[in-house]
C-alpha cells in the first residue's frame, strides 16, 4: 500500500480536488493524507490571534467570512443533495466550535483546537466528494491514532498499534482519507506537527504500515536545485538520498517538512515528490541510494541570529565550551552552525525567543556580539567536501561578504552565513558558479 499526501494548494479549489481524485483513483489501495484547503490555516491562526487579543468581534467576522467561503465551495463540489446537506451540517458544526472558542479563555490547547479544524473540514468534504463520484473511500480520523510524546516526537508504537486497530474497524476500502498535521499530545489534548506537518504525517503513517512508497504531492515538479522563487532557470532534481533531502529540508527547502524523511529512512521506504498540476512529471525520488556526487542543490534558511562569544581567557580554558552549550541546553535552543578561533566562538540560532536570557547568561563569563537578519545558505550533495569541483563555490567570496563558513562537519553539507539582504544575489551567483559549470 502507498501513502499519498496532498497539500493545501492541491485541495484548494474544486478543480484541484477533481484533479486529486483522478490521481488517486487508479485501482490501487492507498492512504491519502490531506492538508487544510489553502488559506484556511492562515485564517484559523488569525482567528486564534484575535481571540487571544480579546478582539472577539473581529474573530467572529473572520469566522463568518470563512464559513461563507466554505458553503460556496460545498455547493460547487457536492452536487448530490443528500451528501450536500450532510457536508454542510458537518462544516456548520465545525464553525460552531470556532464560535464557541471565542467564549473560552485562550490557551495553547484552545489554539491547537482552532487550527485543527481546517484538516477536519477538508477531509470530510473530500471523502464525501469521492463517495459522490463512486469511489469506495472511508475516513480514518487522525486523532484516533496520531500522537506525540512528551518530547513532541511521534509515539511510533502507539501510532502503529492504533492505526492497525482503526483500519480493522473501518474495514476494506480502496481509498482511506485522513488528516495531516493534527495529532494528540501525551495528555490526549489536540496538538499538531507544526507548519508543513502533513508531510511528516504521511511518512509517519508510511513507517507504521511499512508502505511501498510515500508520495508528497505539491504544486512544483519535485525539489529544485535552487530556490525558484528567487533564482531563474532552476531545475528539479531527479534523485536524492535521505541524507541529502534531510539537509535541504532543514536548511530551507520549503517543499518538505524538515523531519519528513526521518520515519522512513530506517526501513528504506522511498519518498517521491510529485506535482499535482503536472502528474506525468517524474518529480524527485528520495531513497537510501546516492546516485551522483558533487553539489546537487542549494537552499537558504532565513531568520538566523549570529552570536559571537569572546572569552575573557584563552579558549583552551577547561570547561569554556561546556558552559556555553549548557546555556543553550537550558533554554532549549538549537545551534545550526558553529566556528571557533583562538579566543572566540561564533554560532547561529534560528529560535530567538530566549535570546535576551541567553545573552545575559553568556555575559557572566564572556563578551557577546549579536547580529540578526542573517541567512544560512546551504549547499548539499553526496561527499561534496571531497568533490573536485566544490572549490568553485569559494569564488563567491569575491562577490559576497561571508560571515561564517561551516565546512567539513558533514561530508554532504557546506553552509555559508550571510546578511539576509545578500541572499538573492548569493543564490544567483552560486547558481552560476556551480550549476552552469558542473554537470550533475
N, C-alpha and C positions, 0 to 999 in steps of 0.2 A: 504493500500500500504506500502511496505517496502522500506527502503533506504539501499543500499549496497555500501560500499566503498572498492576499491581495490588499494593497494599501488603500488609503483614503481616496486617492485620485481614481483608482480602478473601480471604486464603488461610488464615485462622486456624482454620477448622473445616471439617468435612465438608460441612455445609450451605452455607457460604460458597463453598467450592470448586465445588460444584454450581451455585451462582448465577453464578460467573465463567464456567463452561462455557456456560451459557445465553447470557450476554452476548456471548462471543466467537464462538460457533458460529452465525454468521449468513450463511455462504456467501461472505464476503469474505476474501481472503488478508490475513494480518496477522502482525506480530511481537509476541509477548506477553512483557513483562518482568515477572518476579515477584520479590518480596521473600521473605525467610525467613518462616515461619509466625510469627504474633505471639507474642512472649515468647521465641522461640528465641535471637535475637541477644543479648538481655539475659543469658540463661543462659550462652551461649558466652563473653560478656565476663567473667562471674563465674567461669567455669571457668579462663579465662586468668589472672585475678587470683589465684586460688588457686594455680595453678602458679607464678606469679611470686613469690608469698609463701612457697613451699615447702610449702604445705598440700596435699600430694598426695592424702591420704585424703579430704579434703573435695571435691577436684576429681573424684575417682573416684566419689564418692557422687552428685554432681550429674550426671555423665555417665550413670550407671546409671539415675537417675530420668528423665532426658530421653529415653534410649533406650526405656524402658518406655512413655512417653507416645507416642512415635512408632509403636511397634508397635501400640498400641491404635488410633491414627489410621489406619494402613495397613489393619488388619483391617476397619475401618468403611468405608473409601474404596474399596479394591481387593478386589472380591469374586471376580474371576476368579482361579482357583487358581494358574495359571502366572504371571500378572503379579504376584500377591501374593507368591509365592516370590521372584520376580526383584527386586521392590522391597525386600523385607526383606533380601535378600542385599546389595543396594547400600547401604541405610541402615546395616546392620551394619558394612560396610567403612568407612563414614564414622566411625562411633563407634570403630572400631579405630584410626583416625587420631588421634582425640581421646585415647584411652587411651595411645597411643604418645607423644603430645605431653607427657604427664606425666613421661616419662623423659628428655626433652630439656632442655638449658639454655634458659631463657626468653630470648626476644629479640623485637624488633618484628616480624620476619619470621614467627616462630612464632605470635605473637599474631594477625597478619593471616590466617595459615593456619587457625587455630582459628575465627575469626569467619566466615570464608568458607563454612564447612560448612553453615550454615543455608540459604543460597540454593541450594547444590548439591542438598540434600535436597528442598526444596520443589519445584524444577523437575522433578527426576526423578520424584517422586511424582505431580505433576500431569500430566506428559506420559503416564505410564502410565495414569492415570485417563482421559485423553482417548482413548487407544487402546482402552481397555475400552468406552468409550461410542460407539465407532465414528467418532471424529473423526480425520481424517488430520493427524497432528501429528508434529513432529520437534524434537529438542533441538539448539540452537545453543550450544555451550559458550562462555560469555563469555570465558573465559581463552584462547580461540583467536583473539580479535580485539580485546578491550578492553585498552588500555594507556595509562598516563600517562607523561609525560616527566619529566625531572629536576626540573622546576618543579612537578610534581604536577598538570599540566594535561593534558587529553585529547590524545593524539597522533592528531589527526584524520586525517592522511593514512594512517598505519598502520592505524587502525581501518577506514577506508573500504576500503582495499585488502584487508585480511584478512577483513572481513565479506563482501565480494563473493566471495572465494575459498571461504569456508565455505558460503555459500548455494549456490554452484555445485556443491560437493562433495556436499552433503546432498541436493540435488535439489528437485523441486517438491512442496510440501505446502500444505494450506490454512492451517495454523497452525504458526508457529515459536515455540518456547518458549526463553527464555534467562534468565540470571540478572541481576538488578540488583545494584548496589552493588560487586560484586567486579571486579577487573581485575589486570593485571600492572603492575609498575613498570618503570622504564627498565633495570633489571637482570634483568628477566623473573622476578622474585620475586612471589608473590601479595601484592596490596595491595588497597586499596578506595577508594571515593569519599567516605568518611565517612558519618556517620548521615544518613539521608534520601537517600542517593546513588542509590537506584533511580530516582527522578525524573530525575536527571541522566543516568543510563544511557539512559533512554528517549529523551531529546531528543538525546543524542549519536548514538544509532542513527538517530533520525529525520533528523538532518542528514546522516548518512553515506549514507542511501538516498534522500534527498530525498522524505521521506514526505508523503503527502497531509495528514496530521494526526497529532499526538501526543496521546493521551488519558491523563490521570493519574486513575486510579480509587482513591478512598479511601472513608471512611465518613461523609462530610459533603457536603452539596449545594453544592459549589463553595467559593470563597473568600468569607468573610463580611465585612461592613463593619466588624466589630469582633470581638473575641475571644469566642466563645460560651461559653468555659469560665468567663469572669468577668462577662460582661455579658448581661443578658436582652434578648430581642426583637431580636437581630441578624438580618440577612437576607443571603442570598447575593447577590453582585454578578454581573449577567448578562455584562458585558463589561469587559475591562481591556486596556490596551495593554501591550506588552512592558516599557516603561519603568516603568509603574505596578506591574505584577506583580513585577518585579525589586526595586523599592524595598520592597514589602511583604514579600517573601520574606527579603530581607536583614535587615530590621528586625523579624523575629519572627513572621511569619505561618507557622505550623507546617505548613500543608498543602503547602508547596512547599520543596524544597531551594533554598538561595539562588542557585545557579548554573543552575537548571533552564532558564530561557529563553535563556541565553547562546548555546548552539549553534545554535538555530533562528531567531533573530531576523534574521540577515543574509539568510536565504532566505525570510523571512516565512512560515515553516511554522506554522500555527495550533496552539495548545495548548489543550486543553479539559479542565477539571476536572470529574469526574463522581463520582456516589455509587453504589458497588456495591450498596448496600442499597436504593437508590431510582433504578434506571437510567433511569426515564422523566423524571426531573427535568432541566431544561435545564443546570444547573451553571454554570460560568464559562468563557467563551470569551476566550482571550488571543491578540490579533493585533497587527498594526502600526498599527491604526486607533485613534484617540481618539474615543470615542462621546459622552462628556459632559465638561463642565468642572466645577470645584469639587471639594471633598473627597469622595472615594469610600469611603475605608476608613481604619481606624486599626489599627496594630499596635504591639506592645510587645516590647522586647528586654531581657531581664534579664541579670544577671551583669556589669554595667558598672562600671568603675572610673574615677572622675574624677581628673584630675591638674591642679593649679593650679601654674603655673611663673611665679614672680615674679622679674624681672630685678633685678640689683643696680644696673643703669643704666637709662636710658630705653630703651624697646623699639625706638626708631629706630636704636639702635646697630647698625652694619653687621655682618651675619653671625649675629645672635642666633637668628632663626628657623631659619636653615640648620643651626646647631649642634643645635637642639632636634630637628629632623626627622632629622638624621643618626643620632642616638642610637636613635630608634625603628626606623630602617632597619637598623642594626647588629644589633638584637635581633629583627628580622623581626616587628615588632608593628604591626599596622594601627591607624590612628586613625579613629574613627567620626565624632565631632563636634569642632569647634574654634571658639573665640571668642577675641577679643583685646581688650585695653584698652590704656591708655597704658603701663602698667608690668607687665602680666601676660598670660599665655596660659593658657587653660583648655581641656583636651581630654579625650577619653574613649577608653578601650580596652576590648575585650571578652576579651582574652587577657592574663592577669596572670602567666603563668608566669615571665617575666623581670622582673617589677615591681621587685624589690629592686635588680637590676642597673641598670635604667633610672633609678630614683630616685637611686642612688649617682652615676651619671654626670651627671645633671642638677644635682645638688647641688654640683658643682665650679664652677658659674658662676651658680646661681640658688637661691632658697629654694623649697621644694616642700611642697605640701599634698596629701594623698591622701584621697579619700572612696570607700569601697567600698559595696557593696549599693545601687547606683544602677540605674535603668531608663530606657531611651530610649523615649519614646512618639512614634511616627512617624505623621504624617497625610499621606496620599498622594492625589493626583488631578492631572489634567492642568492645568497652569498655575494651581495653586491660589494662588500668591503674588500673582496678578493678579485673582483672582476677587472679586467684590463682596461675597460672604457670608463670606469667610475671616476677617474681623475677629471673627466670633463666637467663634472658638477662644480669643481672648485674654480672654474672660470667665472662663476657667478660673483666671486669675491671682488672682481674689478668693477662690478656694476651696483652691488647692493651691500649695505652695511650689515654685517652678520654679528649678532650679539653673542651667540653661543653656537658651538658645534658639538653634536654627540656622534662619535664615530668609533665603532669597534665594540660597543656594548652589546650589539646584536649583529650577527652576520647579515641579517636581512633588512636592516633599517639604518639609515643615516638621517639625522634630524638637524635642522638649522633653525635658530631663533632669530626673528627679525621684528622690526616695528610693523604693526598691522597696516600702516599706511603704505608699506612697500610690498604688500602681499601680491597684488595683481601683477606688478612688474616682475617680481621674483618668480612667480609661477610661469609667466610667459618666457622669461629668459631661460629658465631651466628646461622648459619645453623645447626651446630652440637648440640649446646645447646638447641635450640628451637624445630626444626622440627624432630630431632632424638628422642626427649624426650616427645614432646607434640603431642597428637593425634588431628588432625584438622578435 
